[in-house]
Each structure stands twice: as structure tokens, then as C-alpha cells.
């Protein structure tokens, strides 16, 4: 059974081999850049690249392969991944989404499953759980992903979900990306009814604060009355029989009508607060 210490030692050895160019026996070329690598490393990662090293191809005889068609940035990231088990986008990378999609395509092309998984994870992380910020990079990456179809399915699904969120949270961003990507618009149109139904189920029994947007679970009336019956809340209870406070932002409201404070409403878009037990 392998241990974290042993794996770390292997990882360090791979880095050292690359940085020192010790015992390199193969070259990867792309445009004006070349990388001295080890054929055994290529064999470890990819059966496709292994054929270039050991098969009956001109690359095996020349001990070199030209990957110019894949782009210098992407090939550099691929080489880095094979020795560092990861690839990174530095501060000079102005197109991280496009790079990650290209890495998905490279992983699929050269049959490197872990790289495929890693690149998809990076794409999903970039989108996050919030509404999307539309950039030229994102649109270019999405077009590339839709042209490729199969291997980019995870990114496309995440993009659809993020776009649906933007339809209410960032309508201008939503309009921009929908108009730029007809294929995405079609997927959003198909997915949106299911997404709304899922959201409705997930938010059943929840309330929303109009002041800060906090979404909180409903408490039953017994718990609410118990909170109000405490000595700490007697004065407020006398003034506002249904006085409540948002646990998210602390904003105070009352339920019902007949007050100069906002009316308490259930459901999305309405004023709704969690009945804070401690006030």
C-alpha cells in the first residue's frame, strides 16, 4: 500500500527530472518552443504518445514529435502536467477558460483520463456557484466546447446551469451570452423548466429576506412564540406581537399588516425572515 510520503517523494523526483533534463531521450516541439522529456513519462500517461516514442512511426525514429497543431500554451501546460501532476494559469494568462477547454480536448485526444478530469474541475471552479461574468474568453471557450461536443459535456452542463442563474441575478450578462451562443441558448431553453422545478422543490419551506437575500428555513409557530416569550423580548413583543429579525443581516421586520414596518410575505420575491431564536 502506497503512503503519502512515498507519493510525495515520487512527485519530487519527477519535478527534479524535468528541471534538470537528466536522462531525457525525447523532444516535444511546438512552433518555436521545444521541451526535453522522457519517453517513459509519455508512456506512463498516454498510449497515443507512447506510440510516437516506440511505434513504427517517424517520430519514434527521430525521437521527436511536433505538436504544433495543439498550440504552444496548451502543449506547455500538458508537459507541465506530466511532471508536476497539475498545470496552472499564471498572471499572464488572459484566457484561462479557453486554456482549460483546450486541455480537455488534449486530454481526450491523447487519452489522458486524469487530465480530462482535472481540466473539467478547473472549468467548473471558474464558473463557480454564482451567476456568470461574461468575458470574451468565456465566450471563446464556450464556442470551442460546443464545436467539440463530447469531451466538453461537463463544462457545457455547468455553463448551462450558470447561465440559468444569470437570467435572474445578472440579466444583462444573460442576454449577452445567450445572443452570442445560439447552441447554449437552445440548451438553456431545454434545461430551464427542469431547473425551476428543482429550485421550487429545494426552496419549499424556505423564506427570503428582501433586505439581504438570505434564504432561511421556516420555523414553526411554537418555536417562534417561545422565542418571543423570553424576558429579553417582552418589550418588543408588546409593541410588535410578531417581531422578527433576519439571522443573515440583522434587519428587523414584523409579520402581518397594520404596522408602519413592511409586511411579512412568504416565497421568492417577498419579505421573509428567519425567526431568530436568540434575537
N, C-alpha and C positions, 0 to 999 in steps of 0.2 A: 504494500500500500504506500503510495507516494505521500510525502509530507509537504506542508507549505514551505519549509526551509529548503527542501530539495528542489522544488519547483522554482523558488526564487534564485537558487544557485544556477539552475539551467538558464533561466531568463537572463541573468547577468552574463553568463558565458556567451549567449547569442549576441548580446549587445557588444561584448568585447570583440567577438569575431568580426562583426561588421565594421566597428570603428577602427580596428587595427588592419583590416583587409588581410588578416592572416589566413593562409591556405585557400584563398579564393581561386576558383577554377572555371568561372563562367562570368559573362558580362551581359547586362541588360542595357540596351541602348534605346534612347527616345530623343528624337530631334538632336540637339547639341549636347545632351547630357548622357553620361553613362555611369553605371553602378557595378562595381566589382562584387560578385556574390558567390555563394557556394551552391553547387548543383545539388548537394544532399538536402539543403534547405528547400530548394524548389521542389524536390521530390517529396519532402515531408508534407508540403501544403497542397500541391496540385498535381494530379495525374496528367493534366494537359501540359503544364510546364515541364513535367518530368520527361515527356516525350521529346521536348525540344532539347533536353540535356542528353538523353540516352537512346533516343529512337533513330530511325533511319531517315533523318532529315538533315538539311544543310546546316541548320542551327547547331545540331549536335557535333557536326564535323568542325564548324567554325568556333565552337564554344562561345557562341554569342547569339542573342535574339533581339530583333528590332521590334519594339512595341510602340513605335511612333504613332500608330493609329489610335492608341488609347489616351494620348495626351500626357505631357510631361508632369503636370501636377498630380494627376491620378496615379501614374506609374511610380512617381516618387513616394506617394503615400502607400502604395502597395509594397514597395521594397521596405519602407519603414515598418510597416505592419509585420512583415515576415520575420524581422529581427527583434522588434520591440513589443510584439503582440498587441499593438494598438497603432492608431495613426491619429494625428492631431491637426487641427487647423490653427495656424499661428495668426498673429495680429495682421499680417499682410494678406491673409486670405479674405478676399471681399465677396466670395461666392461659396460659403460653406454648404448651403443646401445643394447646389449643383455638384460640388465635390462629393458629398455623401451619396447622391444618386449615382454618380459615376462609379463610386466604389461598390455600390450594389451591383451595377452592371458588370464591373470587372470580376467581382466575386462569382457571379453567375457564369460569366464567360470562361473563367479558368477553374470553375468548380471548387471554390473555397468556402464551405458552408459557414464556418465561424465568422469569417469576414463579412459574409452576407448578413448574418445576424447582427453583428456589431454595427455595420453601416445603417441598417434599418433602425436600430436602437438610437443612434445618434440623430437620425432624421426625426423620429418621434419625439425625442427630447427637445429638439429645436422648436418643434411646433408647440410643445408644452400642453397644458390643460386649459389654456385660456384662448380667447379669440385671437386670430392670427394677425400679424402685422405684414401687410403685403409689400414685398420688395421685388425689384427686378430679378434678383437672384432666386427668390421663391417661385416666381412665375416661370423662369427659365428651367428650374429644376422640375417643376410640375409638368411642363411640356415634354421634357426629356422622359419623365416617368411614364406619362401616358403614351408616348411613342413606343416605349419598351414593353409596356403591359406586364406580362407575367412576373418577372422578378421584383417588380416595384409595387406589388399589391399591398404590402403592409403600409408603405408610405402613402399610397393613394387613399387607403381607407382612413388613415389618421388625418390626412388633408381634408377629406370629406367631412369628418366629424368636427374639425376645427373651423371649417367654413360655415357649417350649420350654426355653431356657436356665435360666429361673427355676424350672422344675419340679424341678431337682436342686439348684441353688445357693440358691434362696430359696423353699422350698416354701410358706411362709405367704403370700408375695406372689402366688405362682402360684395358690393356692386362691382368694384374694380376687378376682383379675381374671377368673379362669375363671367363678366364680359370678356375677360382675357382668355378664359379656358372653357370653351363650349363643352368639351368632354367632361370636365369637372362639374359643370352646371347640370349636365344630364345625371351624373351620379348623385349629386346633391338632391335633385328633384325626386329621385327614386328613394333615397335614404331618409329624407326629411320627415315624412309621415311616421315612419318607424321610430325615428329619434324623438319626435314629440310625444309619441305614445309612451316610450320608455321613460322620458323625463317626467311625464304625468304620473306614472306608477312610482317612480323614485321619490317624487315630492309629495306623495299622498300623505296627509297628516303633518305636513310642514307648513311653516309660516315664514313671511318675508318682511324684513324691516325696510321701509321706504327710505329711511334716512341713510343707511349704510349698505343695504342689500344683503345683510346677514340672513342665512336660511337656517331656521331652527325648528326642532321638533315641538309639536304641541304638547302641553301638559294638561292633565285632566283637571277639572274644576276643583276637586278636593285638594289637590296639591296647591292650586292657586290660592284658595281660601286659607289654607294652612299657612302659607307664606304671609298673607296679609294680616293674619290674626296675631302675629308676633308683636311684642311690645314696641319693637323698633319701627313698625309700620302703622301703628294705631292712628297717629295723627294724619298720615296720608290717606289711610283707609276712610277716615271720617270725611275727608274732602272729596276723594275720588274712590268710590266703592270698588272700582275695577282698575286701579292704578297698576301699571306695569312698566318695566324697563327692559330695553334691549341688552342682552348679555354681550352682544358684539361691540356696540359703540356707546352704550350707557344712556342713549336718548330715551326720554320718558314720555309715555302716552297713556291714555285711558281708553277703555272699550266703551262702546255704546254711543249714543247721541246725547244731546242736551248739554254739552260741555264746550268750552272755548278751545279745547285741545282736539287734535284730529281724531276722527272716528277710527275704530279698530275694525279692520276688514281682513278676511281670510283670503288666501290664494295669491297667485302671482300677480304682481302689479298693485296689490292692495297694501294697506298698512298693517303689519302684523309683527308682533314681538314675542319673544320667549318670555314666559312667566318666570322671572328670576327668583329662585328660592331665597337668595340672601339679600337681594336689593342692595 
